[in-house]
Amino acid sequence: MMEQHGPGILMAAFVIVVGLAFNPFAAHADEFHWGFKKAINGEPPNAGAALESMLNEYGAIYKGKPDEKIVYLTFDNGYENGETESILDTLEKEDAPATFFLTGHYLKSAAPLVKRMVKDGHGIGNHSYDHPNMAKLSPEKMQDEWEKFDALLEETTGIKRTVYARPPEGIFNEQVLAVGNSLGYRHIFWSVAFIDWYADKPKGRDFAYNELMNQLHPGAVILMHTVSSDNSQALPDFIRDAKKQGYTFGSLDDLVMEYEDIQLGYAQ
């Protein structure tokens, strides 16, 4: 069984002090680990000018408009731990769209749940086939990872291909973004996350709920891992309480349309 790792928010060998930043201590100078200083008081995190420029060049997105109370739910699924059905039930009850970034292992081992995701109207994102460090791969190997996933997705669901990609553990470089673009993939990162990928180390419903509410901000792209019982238990109250604060829930297609509108405004 493939182990599902965390998105690289906290790394013992690396310290990100302010905002989202390139890690100067990375073994490979062109390798980035997506991480951030958590959002507080409803203020979105900021990647910093240099990284923002790179992301914009390749249409990569990690948050929406800072003045619109819209939340975008995303989940990373490396393997199934019995929590996804509950998450899908909550999303259906609350009429909240989500995108599930899956691996090849998940497609093979949890096909009925993948089919339900599609049936329920949720998006499927490409988290690679084998969950490697994409920044260490050649362009040919990157292409193989994404396209091998897409081929199995089509075989499983009939969906011909994905258009949204997310690198395993949040590790990437400019080449990953560029090669992805050349093949029709747009990278989606996140602005809200927390340590929730240890299936055997639950911290309880309140832990996940408090992390989500404390980091909530307009335009939040939320990353959660479906292996966590904390998340499946906290999700119903989080969605309802976010709605009480005036938030609505959008899809990644909505986020991309919003992003394109912003870029068009800048161009004018």
ZADO-1210 file (C-alpha; in nm, 4 decimals, padded with zeros to 6 digits):
<atoms>
<atom x="00.0000" y="00.0000" z="00.0000" code="MET" pos="1"/>
<atom x="00.1281" y="00.3415" z="-00.0931" code="MET" pos="2"/>
<atom x="00.1937" y="00.5649" z="00.2019" code="GLU" pos="3"/>
<atom x="00.0287" y="00.9030" z="00.1699" code="GLN" pos="4"/>
<atom x="00.2705" y="01.1706" z="00.2749" code="HIS" pos="5"/>
<atom x="00.2007" y="01.5226" z="00.3876" code="GLY" pos="6"/>
<atom x="00.2202" y="01.8178" z="00.1499" code="PRO" pos="7"/>
<atom x="00.5558" y="01.9427" z="00.2718" code="GLY" pos="8"/>
<atom x="00.4186" y="02.2121" z="00.5011" code="ILE" pos="9"/>
<atom x="00.6627" y="02.1346" z="00.7779" code="LEU" pos="10"/>
<atom x="01.0049" y="01.9936" z="00.6996" code="MET" pos="11"/>
<atom x="01.2673" y="01.9240" z="00.9626" code="ALA" pos="12"/>
<atom x="01.5515" y="02.0231" z="00.7340" code="ALA" pos="13"/>
<atom x="01.3903" y="02.3422" z="00.6154" code="PHE" pos="14"/>
<atom x="01.2520" y="02.6472" z="00.7902" code="VAL" pos="15"/>
<atom x="01.0156" y="02.8892" z="00.6193" code="ILE" pos="16"/>
<atom x="00.9780" y="03.1884" z="00.8445" code="VAL" pos="17"/>
<atom x="00.7720" y="03.4404" z="00.6534" code="VAL" pos="18"/>
<atom x="00.5183" y="03.3715" z="00.3837" code="GLY" pos="19"/>
<atom x="00.5643" y="03.1137" z="00.1113" code="LEU" pos="20"/>
<atom x="00.9202" y="03.0970" z="-00.0047" code="ALA" pos="21"/>
<atom x="01.1921" y="02.9140" z="-00.1895" code="PHE" pos="22"/>
<atom x="01.3999" y="02.7106" z="00.0495" code="ASN" pos="23"/>
<atom x="01.7651" y="02.8138" z="00.0202" code="PRO" pos="24"/>
<atom x="01.8809" y="02.4967" z="00.1955" code="PHE" pos="25"/>
<atom x="01.7254" y="02.2562" z="-00.0542" code="ALA" pos="26"/>
<atom x="01.9642" y="01.9962" z="-00.1889" code="ALA" pos="27"/>
<atom x="01.8722" y="02.1028" z="-00.5419" code="HIS" pos="28"/>
<atom x="01.8803" y="02.4771" z="-00.5975" code="ALA" pos="29"/>
<atom x="01.5788" y="02.4636" z="-00.8265" code="ASP" pos="30"/>
<atom x="01.3589" y="02.2660" z="-00.5886" code="GLU" pos="31"/>
<atom x="01.0723" y="02.4325" z="-00.4037" code="PHE" pos="32"/>
<atom x="00.8718" y="02.2944" z="-00.1120" code="HIS" pos="33"/>
<atom x="00.5280" y="02.4527" z="-00.0875" code="TRP" pos="34"/>
<atom x="00.4771" y="02.5727" z="00.2663" code="GLY" pos="35"/>
<atom x="00.3509" y="02.8796" z="00.4397" code="PHE" pos="36"/>
<atom x="00.3003" y="03.0808" z="00.7508" code="LYS" pos="37"/>
<atom x="-00.0595" y="03.0016" z="00.8392" code="LYS" pos="38"/>
<atom x="-00.3289" y="03.2540" z="00.7646" code="ALA" pos="39"/>
<atom x="-00.4769" y="03.4321" z="01.0663" code="ILE" pos="40"/>
<atom x="-00.7537" y="03.6846" z="01.1233" code="ASN" pos="41"/>
<atom x="-00.9018" y="03.6187" z="00.7811" code="GLY" pos="42"/>
<atom x="-00.5915" y="03.7469" z="00.6005" code="GLU" pos="43"/>
<atom x="-00.4711" y="03.5306" z="00.3084" code="PRO" pos="44"/>
<atom x="-00.1069" y="03.4156" z="00.3088" code="PRO" pos="45"/>
<atom x="00.1313" y="03.5662" z="00.0544" code="ASN" pos="46"/>
<atom x="00.3877" y="03.3830" z="-00.1543" code="ALA" pos="47"/>
<atom x="00.6118" y="03.6850" z="-00.2003" code="GLY" pos="48"/>
<atom x="00.6843" y="03.8740" z="-00.5223" code="ALA" pos="49"/>
<atom x="00.9380" y="03.6330" z="-00.6750" code="ALA" pos="50"/>
<atom x="00.7308" y="03.3205" z="-00.6299" code="LEU" pos="51"/>
<atom x="00.4068" y="03.4986" z="-00.7213" code="GLU" pos="52"/>
<atom x="00.5704" y="03.6002" z="-01.0497" code="SER" pos="53"/>
<atom x="00.6696" y="03.2413" z="-01.1284" code="MET" pos="54"/>
<atom x="00.3261" y="03.1063" z="-01.0423" code="LEU" pos="55"/>
<atom x="00.1548" y="03.3688" z="-01.2562" code="ASN" pos="56"/>
<atom x="00.3815" y="03.2921" z="-01.5513" code="GLU" pos="57"/>
<atom x="00.2483" y="02.9361" z="-01.5566" code="TYR" pos="58"/>
<atom x="-00.1044" y="03.0028" z="-01.4359" code="GLY" pos="59"/>
<atom x="-00.0473" y="02.8157" z="-01.1082" code="ALA" pos="60"/>
<atom x="-00.2961" y="02.9104" z="-00.8371" code="ILE" pos="61"/>
<atom x="-00.3029" y="02.8801" z="-00.4588" code="TYR" pos="62"/>
<atom x="-00.5798" y="03.1207" z="-00.3555" code="LYS" pos="63"/>
<atom x="-00.8705" y="03.3212" z="-00.4882" code="GLY" pos="64"/>
<atom x="-00.9746" y="03.6833" z="-00.4555" code="LYS" pos="65"/>
<atom x="-00.9037" y="03.8313" z="-00.1107" code="PRO" pos="66"/>
<atom x="-01.2283" y="04.0270" z="-00.1070" code="ASP" pos="67"/>
<atom x="-01.4739" y="03.7491" z="-00.1911" code="GLU" pos="68"/>
<atom x="-01.5841" y="03.4962" z="00.0690" code="LYS" pos="69"/>
<atom x="-01.5458" y="03.1881" z="-00.1473" code="ILE" pos="70"/>
<atom x="-01.3838" y="02.8632" z="-00.0321" code="VAL" pos="71"/>
<atom x="-01.2418" y="02.5947" z="-00.2605" code="TYR" pos="72"/>
<atom x="-01.2239" y="02.2460" z="-00.1097" code="LEU" pos="73"/>
<atom x="-00.9560" y="02.0051" z="-00.2292" code="THR" pos="74"/>
<atom x="-00.8583" y="01.6636" z="-00.0976" code="PHE" pos="75"/>
<atom x="-00.5476" y="01.4548" z="-00.1598" code="ASP" pos="76"/>
<atom x="-00.6086" y="01.0798" z="-00.1819" code="ASN" pos="77"/>
<atom x="-00.3072" y="00.8494" z="-00.1892" code="GLY" pos="78"/>
<atom x="-00.4861" y="00.5505" z="-00.0410" code="TYR" pos="79"/>
<atom x="-00.8254" y="00.4737" z="00.1114" code="GLU" pos="80"/>
<atom x="-00.8694" y="00.4586" z="00.4887" code="ASN" pos="81"/>
<atom x="-01.2454" y="00.4325" z="00.5192" code="GLY" pos="82"/>
<atom x="-01.3164" y="00.8047" z="00.5585" code="GLU" pos="83"/>
<atom x="-01.3910" y="00.9167" z="00.2029" code="THR" pos="84"/>
<atom x="-01.7486" y="00.7920" z="00.1923" code="GLU" pos="85"/>
<atom x="-01.8342" y="01.0040" z="00.4955" code="SER" pos="86"/>
<atom x="-01.6674" y="01.3052" z="00.3321" code="ILE" pos="87"/>
<atom x="-01.8663" y="01.2492" z="00.0139" code="LEU" pos="88"/>
<atom x="-02.1869" y="01.2184" z="00.2155" code="ASP" pos="89"/>
<atom x="-02.1164" y="01.5539" z="00.3819" code="THR" pos="90"/>
<atom x="-02.0358" y="01.7257" z="00.0538" code="LEU" pos="91"/>
<atom x="-02.3566" y="01.5926" z="-00.0961" code="GLU" pos="92"/>
<atom x="-02.5688" y="01.7008" z="00.2016" code="LYS" pos="93"/>
<atom x="-02.4151" y="02.0488" z="00.2113" code="GLU" pos="94"/>
<atom x="-02.4106" y="02.0891" z="-00.1685" code="ASP" pos="95"/>
<atom x="-02.0391" y="02.1745" z="-00.1591" code="ALA" pos="96"/>
<atom x="-01.8181" y="02.0971" z="-00.4608" code="PRO" pos="97"/>
<atom x="-01.4661" y="01.9612" z="-00.4188" code="ALA" pos="98"/>
<atom x="-01.1724" y="01.8376" z="-00.6209" code="THR" pos="99"/>
<atom x="-00.9998" y="01.5124" z="-00.5294" code="PHE" pos="100"/>
<atom x="-00.6340" y="01.4850" z="-00.6282" code="PHE" pos="101"/>
<atom x="-00.5767" y="01.1128" z="-00.6741" code="LEU" pos="102"/>
<atom x="-00.2840" y="00.8796" z="-00.7358" code="THR" pos="103"/>
<atom x="-00.2692" y="00.5758" z="-00.9589" code="GLY" pos="104"/>
<atom x="-00.2837" y="00.3551" z="-00.6516" code="HIS" pos="105"/>
<atom x="-00.6086" y="00.5171" z="-00.5426" code="TYR" pos="106"/>
<atom x="-00.7642" y="00.4713" z="-00.8847" code="LEU" pos="107"/>
<atom x="-00.6807" y="00.1021" z="-00.8794" code="LYS" pos="108"/>
<atom x="-00.7736" y="00.0311" z="-00.5174" code="SER" pos="109"/>
<atom x="-01.0808" y="00.2522" z="-00.4667" code="ALA" pos="110"/>
<atom x="-01.2514" y="00.2629" z="-00.8063" code="ALA" pos="111"/>
<atom x="-01.6098" y="00.2626" z="-00.6659" code="PRO" pos="112"/>
<atom x="-01.5354" y="00.5757" z="-00.4619" code="LEU" pos="113"/>
<atom x="-01.3743" y="00.7450" z="-00.7629" code="VAL" pos="114"/>
<atom x="-01.6848" y="00.6691" z="-00.9674" code="LYS" pos="115"/>
<atom x="-01.9000" y="00.8193" z="-00.6948" code="ARG" pos="116"/>
<atom x="-01.6855" y="01.1356" z="-00.6900" code="MET" pos="117"/>
<atom x="-01.7518" y="01.1773" z="-01.0604" code="VAL" pos="118"/>
<atom x="-02.1205" y="01.0877" z="-01.0290" code="LYS" pos="119"/>
<atom x="-02.1612" y="01.3449" z="-00.7499" code="ASP" pos="120"/>
<atom x="-02.0140" y="01.6144" z="-00.9735" code="GLY" pos="121"/>
<atom x="-01.6765" y="01.6582" z="-00.8061" code="HIS" pos="122"/>
<atom x="-01.3542" y="01.7235" z="-00.9916" code="GLY" pos="123"/>
<atom x="-01.0652" y="01.4796" z="-01.0252" code="ILE" pos="124"/>
<atom x="-00.7119" y="01.6190" z="-01.0076" code="GLY" pos="125"/>
<atom x="-00.3840" y="01.4572" z="-01.1084" code="ASN" pos="126"/>
<atom x="-00.1590" y="01.3853" z="-00.8096" code="HIS" pos="127"/>
<atom x="00.0680" y="01.1722" z="-01.0340" code="SER" pos="128"/>
<atom x="00.0594" y="00.7980" z="-01.0895" code="TYR" pos="129"/>
<atom x="00.3328" y="00.6812" z="-00.8495" code="ASP" pos="130"/>
<atom x="00.3603" y="00.9807" z="-00.6096" code="HIS" pos="131"/>
<atom x="00.7273" y="01.0662" z="-00.6842" code="PRO" pos="132"/>
<atom x="00.9250" y="01.3845" z="-00.6267" code="ASN" pos="133"/>
<atom x="00.8332" y="01.5488" z="-00.9565" code="MET" pos="134"/>
<atom x="01.1200" y="01.7985" z="-00.9356" code="ALA" pos="135"/>
<atom x="01.3717" y="01.5148" z="-00.9681" code="LYS" pos="136"/>
<atom x="01.2188" y="01.3733" z="-01.2857" code="LEU" pos="137"/>
<atom x="01.3073" y="01.4363" z="-01.6488" code="SER" pos="138"/>
<atom x="01.0384" y="01.6006" z="-01.8627" code="PRO" pos="139"/>
<atom x="00.9702" y="01.2614" z="-02.0182" code="GLU" pos="140"/>
<atom x="00.9170" y="01.1011" z="-01.6771" code="LYS" pos="141"/>
<atom x="00.6916" y="01.3887" z="-01.5676" code="MET" pos="142"/>
<atom x="00.4794" y="01.3367" z="-01.8763" code="GLN" pos="143"/>
<atom x="00.4638" y="00.9642" z="-01.8082" code="ASP" pos="144"/>
<atom x="00.3442" y="01.0222" z="-01.4510" code="GLU" pos="145"/>
<atom x="00.0591" y="01.2505" z="-01.5544" code="TRP" pos="146"/>
<atom x="-00.0456" y="01.0660" z="-01.8680" code="GLU" pos="147"/>
<atom x="-00.0292" y="00.7204" z="-01.7104" code="LYS" pos="148"/>
<atom x="-00.2669" y="00.8493" z="-01.4426" code="PHE" pos="149"/>
<atom x="-00.4988" y="00.9943" z="-01.7058" code="ASP" pos="150"/>
<atom x="-00.5063" y="00.6700" z="-01.9023" code="ALA" pos="151"/>
<atom x="-00.6139" y="00.4761" z="-01.5934" code="LEU" pos="152"/>
<atom x="-00.8676" y="00.7461" z="-01.5044" code="LEU" pos="153"/>
<atom x="-01.0265" y="00.7143" z="-01.8469" code="GLU" pos="154"/>
<atom x="-01.0324" y="00.3362" z="-01.8121" code="GLU" pos="155"/>
<atom x="-01.1960" y="00.3684" z="-01.4694" code="THR" pos="156"/>
<atom x="-01.4432" y="00.6522" z="-01.5247" code="THR" pos="157"/>
<atom x="-01.4526" y="00.7464" z="-01.8916" code="GLY" pos="158"/>
<atom x="-01.2994" y="01.0874" z="-01.8211" code="ILE" pos="159"/>
<atom x="-01.0394" y="01.1365" z="-02.0919" code="LYS" pos="160"/>
<atom x="-00.7900" y="01.3448" z="-01.8954" code="ARG" pos="161"/>
<atom x="-00.7318" y="01.5801" z="-01.6048" code="THR" pos="162"/>
<atom x="-00.6402" y="01.9467" z="-01.6344" code="VAL" pos="163"/>
<atom x="-00.5486" y="02.0247" z="-01.2719" code="TYR" pos="164"/>
<atom x="-00.2287" y="01.8837" z="-01.1227" code="ALA" pos="165"/>
<atom x="-00.0783" y="01.8914" z="-00.7755" code="ARG" pos="166"/>
<atom x="00.2778" y="01.7711" z="-00.7088" code="PRO" pos="167"/>
<atom x="00.3242" y="01.5057" z="-00.4395" code="PRO" pos="168"/>
<atom x="00.4303" y="01.6571" z="-00.1055" code="GLU" pos="169"/>
<atom x="00.4120" y="02.0013" z="-00.2665" code="GLY" pos="170"/>
<atom x="00.7622" y="01.9596" z="-00.4144" code="ILE" pos="171"/>
<atom x="00.8147" y="02.1258" z="-00.7521" code="PHE" pos="172"/>
<atom x="01.0364" y="02.3484" z="-00.9621" code="ASN" pos="173"/>
<atom x="00.9856" y="02.5782" z="-01.2570" code="GLU" pos="174"/>
<atom x="01.0364" y="02.2913" z="-01.4987" code="GLN" pos="175"/>
<atom x="00.7455" y="02.0990" z="-01.3423" code="VAL" pos="176"/>
<atom x="00.5189" y="02.3990" z="-01.4007" code="LEU" pos="177"/>
<atom x="00.6477" y="02.4549" z="-01.7550" code="ALA" pos="178"/>
<atom x="00.6261" y="02.0927" z="-01.8664" code="VAL" pos="179"/>
<atom x="00.2829" y="02.0650" z="-01.7093" code="GLY" pos="180"/>
<atom x="00.1649" y="02.3699" z="-01.9024" code="ASN" pos="181"/>
<atom x="00.2988" y="02.2311" z="-02.2287" code="SER" pos="182"/>
<atom x="00.0866" y="01.9212" z="-02.1736" code="LEU" pos="183"/>
<atom x="-00.2273" y="02.1097" z="-02.0726" code="GLY" pos="184"/>
<atom x="-00.1988" y="02.0890" z="-01.6924" code="TYR" pos="185"/>
<atom x="-00.2460" y="02.3803" z="-01.4543" code="ARG" pos="186"/>
<atom x="-00.0971" y="02.3405" z="-01.1069" code="HIS" pos="187"/>
<atom x="-00.3182" y="02.4032" z="-00.8066" code="ILE" pos="188"/>
<atom x="-00.1539" y="02.4542" z="-00.4688" code="PHE" pos="189"/>
<atom x="-00.3296" y="02.5675" z="-00.1492" code="TRP" pos="190"/>
<atom x="-00.3521" y="02.8429" z="00.1125" code="SER" pos="191"/>
<atom x="-00.4955" y="02.6418" z="00.4034" code="VAL" pos="192"/>
<atom x="-00.3499" y="02.3147" z="00.5331" code="ALA" pos="193"/>
<atom x="-00.2338" y="02.1445" z="00.8491" code="PHE" pos="194"/>
<atom x="-00.0760" y="01.8163" z="00.9579" code="ILE" pos="195"/>
<atom x="-00.3545" y="01.5705" z="00.8838" code="ASP" pos="196"/>
<atom x="-00.1950" y="01.2927" z="00.6807" code="TRP" pos="197"/>
<atom x="-00.1160" y="01.0422" z="00.9580" code="TYR" pos="198"/>
<atom x="-00.3976" y="00.7895" z="00.9501" code="ALA" pos="199"/>
<atom x="-00.2798" y="00.6253" z="01.2733" code="ASP" pos="200"/>
<atom x="-00.2354" y="00.9481" z="01.4740" code="LYS" pos="201"/>
<atom x="-00.5789" y="01.1080" z="01.5108" code="PRO" pos="202"/>
<atom x="-00.5954" y="01.4333" z="01.7044" code="LYS" pos="203"/>
<atom x="-00.9720" y="01.4558" z="01.7167" code="GLY" pos="204"/>
<atom x="-01.2511" y="01.6429" z="01.5473" code="ARG" pos="205"/>
<atom x="-01.1825" y="01.9666" z="01.7343" code="ASP" pos="206"/>
<atom x="-00.8228" y="01.9813" z="01.6118" code="PHE" pos="207"/>
<atom x="-00.9248" y="01.9744" z="01.2459" code="ALA" pos="208"/>
<atom x="-01.2222" y="02.2048" z="01.2987" code="TYR" pos="209"/>
<atom x="-01.0123" y="02.4672" z="01.4791" code="ASN" pos="210"/>
<atom x="-00.7369" y="02.4543" z="01.2161" code="GLU" pos="211"/>
<atom x="-00.9896" y="02.5075" z="00.9384" code="LEU" pos="212"/>
<atom x="-01.1772" y="02.7888" z="01.1117" code="MET" pos="213"/>
<atom x="-00.8651" y="02.9663" z="01.2350" code="ASN" pos="214"/>
<atom x="-00.7047" y="02.9677" z="00.8894" code="GLN" pos="215"/>
<atom x="-01.0232" y="03.0472" z="00.6985" code="LEU" pos="216"/>
<atom x="-00.9961" y="03.3481" z="00.4691" code="HIS" pos="217"/>
<atom x="-01.1640" y="03.4805" z="00.1519" code="PRO" pos="218"/>
<atom x="-01.0421" y="03.2867" z="-00.1502" code="GLY" pos="219"/>
<atom x="-00.9123" y="02.9967" z="00.0596" code="ALA" pos="220"/>
<atom x="-00.7978" y="02.6897" z="-00.1303" code="VAL" pos="221"/>
<atom x="-00.8170" y="02.4243" z="00.1397" code="ILE" pos="222"/>
<atom x="-00.6109" y="02.1055" z="00.1328" code="LEU" pos="223"/>
<atom x="-00.7197" y="01.8106" z="00.3425" code="MET" pos="224"/>
<atom x="-00.6196" y="01.4451" z="00.3358" code="HIS" pos="225"/>
<atom x="-00.8988" y="01.1910" z="00.3230" code="THR" pos="226"/>
<atom x="-00.7177" y="00.9383" z="00.5429" code="VAL" pos="227"/>
<atom x="-00.7943" y="01.1495" z="00.8497" code="SER" pos="228"/>
<atom x="-01.0953" y="01.0719" z="01.0677" code="SER" pos="229"/>
<atom x="-01.0407" y="01.4191" z="01.2168" code="ASP" pos="230"/>
<atom x="-01.1312" y="01.5708" z="00.8798" code="ASN" pos="231"/>
<atom x="-01.4356" y="01.3574" z="00.8109" code="SER" pos="232"/>
<atom x="-01.5720" y="01.4397" z="01.1576" code="GLN" pos="233"/>
<atom x="-01.4961" y="01.8130" z="01.1405" code="ALA" pos="234"/>
<atom x="-01.6108" y="01.8763" z="00.7852" code="LEU" pos="235"/>
<atom x="-01.9891" y="01.9014" z="00.8457" code="PRO" pos="236"/>
<atom x="-01.9599" y="02.1664" z="01.1168" code="ASP" pos="237"/>
<atom x="-01.6860" y="02.3515" z="00.9297" code="PHE" pos="238"/>
<atom x="-01.8946" y="02.3861" z="00.6149" code="ILE" pos="239"/>
<atom x="-02.2054" y="02.4917" z="00.8071" code="ARG" pos="240"/>
<atom x="-02.0182" y="02.7414" z="01.0254" code="ASP" pos="241"/>
<atom x="-01.8292" y="02.8871" z="00.7299" code="ALA" pos="242"/>
<atom x="-02.1628" y="02.9399" z="00.5570" code="LYS" pos="243"/>
<atom x="-02.2905" y="03.1178" z="00.8687" code="LYS" pos="244"/>
<atom x="-01.9977" y="03.3592" z="00.8288" code="GLN" pos="245"/>
<atom x="-02.1096" y="03.4352" z="00.4743" code="GLY" pos="246"/>
<atom x="-01.8820" y="03.1970" z="00.2844" code="TYR" pos="247"/>
<atom x="-01.9877" y="03.0020" z="-00.0224" code="THR" pos="248"/>
<atom x="-01.8124" y="02.7015" z="-00.1752" code="PHE" pos="249"/>
<atom x="-01.6822" y="02.7035" z="-00.5312" code="GLY" pos="250"/>
<atom x="-01.5186" y="02.4583" z="-00.7687" code="SER" pos="251"/>
<atom x="-01.1693" y="02.4823" z="-00.9153" code="LEU" pos="252"/>
<atom x="-01.3310" y="02.5715" z="-01.2470" code="ASP" pos="253"/>
<atom x="-01.4820" y="02.8725" z="-01.0679" code="ASP" pos="254"/>
<atom x="-01.1408" y="02.9561" z="-00.9229" code="LEU" pos="255"/>
<atom x="-00.9718" y="02.9419" z="-01.2636" code="VAL" pos="256"/>
<atom x="-01.2370" y="03.1644" z="-01.4214" code="MET" pos="257"/>
<atom x="-01.1856" y="03.4109" z="-01.1370" code="GLU" pos="258"/>
<atom x="-00.8074" y="03.3963" z="-01.1884" code="TYR" pos="259"/>
<atom x="-00.8417" y="03.4596" z="-01.5618" code="GLU" pos="260"/>
<atom x="-01.0641" y="03.7602" z="-01.4934" code="ASP" pos="261"/>
<atom x="-00.7987" y="03.9026" z="-01.2590" code="ILE" pos="262"/>
<atom x="-00.5202" y="03.8500" z="-01.5144" code="GLN" pos="263"/>
<atom x="-00.7297" y="04.0094" z="-01.7882" code="LEU" pos="264"/>
<atom x="-00.7824" y="04.3081" z="-01.5619" code="GLY" pos="265"/>
<atom x="-00.4074" y="04.3402" z="-01.5074" code="TYR" pos="266"/>
<atom x="-00.3429" y="04.3178" z="-01.8814" code="ALA" pos="267"/>
<atom x="-00.5832" y="04.6027" z="-01.9466" code="GLN" pos="268"/>
</atoms>
